[in-house]
Amino acid sequence: MIPAGQSNVDLTITPVDDNIPEPTETVTVDADERSGAHIGTPKSATVWIADNHSTSNSPIVTLVASDPIAAWGGSDTGMFVISRDRSTNAPVEVSFTVGGTAVSGVDYFAITNPVTIPNGSVFRASNDSAKGQRRRGSKTIVATLTILGSYRSAPGYSADTVTLVNCLR
């Protein structure tokens, strides 16, 4: 709650130290609209927690929407690309969550999860095809990396959005 006479309040995030090397972690706070209040943009904020133990041998993985627009009823697909900062002699299995306003299997064809970046490769692409022809308006597919011990995430590149737009007029 923001006290009367103030325009903001600070929320302090204090990491708990342990002796375990861990990838970068996040804390996200979402603002909730209450009676008599209007939340501006952005409605959420994320703090990145970097570990103070060595994980430098773990690859840094990014997730970006390289083609962030897909159209219903057409051949225009969206694309997420998951990549790592260096090639290795071993595959890396990358997990992620999928959310948004679009429904998997209804609004778009299901996305393979987890994905494996093969040994010797640095990326894996995922095409997201819109499904059906009766849609109106736009919906979103939001993919967010799930942090595992075999890789680290790059701050600012662990989540992205593909928008399914209405191609019917």
Secondary structure, DSSP 8 states (H G I E B T S, - for coil): ---TT-S-----------SS----EEEEEE----TT----S--EEEEEE--SS--TTS-EEEEEEEE-EEETTSS--EEEEEEESS--SS-EEEEEEEESSS-BTTTB----SSEEE-TT--EEEEEE-B--S---S-EEEEEEEE--TT-EE-TT-SEEEEEEE----
